[in-house]
Amino acid sequence: MVAIKQEVQNMIQNLPDNCTYEDIQYHLYVVKKIKNGMNRAKKGEASSHKDAKERMAKWLSN
């Protein structure tokens, strides 16, 4: 497992030289959200594709 500090350093190294603080914040946010989703899926806390489609259909119909 890669340490968080090393993971962030690698991410920053892959960003363009002219990136902004906001670019870095956004990338950190996206990585965190993806990791949270993957962890929830591993725990069985994620919705199925069918359930997600049904929930989205209800939301769009309002």
C-alpha positions in Angstrom: 0.0 0.0 0.0 1.4 3.4 -1.0 1.5 5.9 1.8 -0.9 8.9 1.3 2.0 11.4 1.2 3.7 9.5 -1.6 0.5 9.1 -3.5 -0.1 12.8 -3.4 3.4 13.5 -4.5 3.0 11.2 -7.4 -0.3 12.8 -8.4 1.3 16.3 -8.3 4.2 15.2 -10.4 1.7 14.1 -13.1 0.0 17.4 -13.2 1.1 20.1 -15.7 3.7 22.6 -14.5 1.2 25.4 -14.8 -1.5 23.8 -12.6 -3.1 25.9 -9.9 -3.9 25.3 -6.2 -7.5 24.7 -7.3 -6.4 22.0 -9.8 -4.5 20.2 -7.1 -7.5 20.5 -4.7 -9.9 19.2 -7.4 -7.7 16.2 -8.1 -7.4 15.4 -4.4 -11.2 15.7 -4.1 -11.8 13.3 -7.0 -9.3 10.7 -5.8 -10.8 10.8 -2.3 -14.4 10.4 -3.7 -13.3 7.4 -5.9 -11.5 5.7 -3.0 -14.6 6.2 -0.7 -16.8 4.7 -3.4 -14.5 1.7 -3.9 -14.4 1.1 -0.2 -18.2 1.3 0.1 -18.5 -1.2 -2.8 -16.1 -3.6 -1.1 -18.3 -3.4 2.1 -21.4 -4.1 0.0 -22.8 -0.6 0.6 -23.0 0.3 -3.0 -26.2 0.4 -5.1 -26.6 -2.0 -8.0 -26.8 -0.5 -11.5 -30.5 -1.3 -11.7 -31.2 0.4 -8.4 -29.2 3.5 -9.4 -31.2 3.7 -12.7 -34.5 3.4 -10.8 -33.5 6.1 -8.4 -32.3 8.4 -11.2 -35.6 7.8 -13.1 -37.6 8.9 -10.0 -35.4 11.9 -9.5 -35.7 13.0 -13.2 -39.4 12.6 -13.2 -39.9 15.2 -10.5 
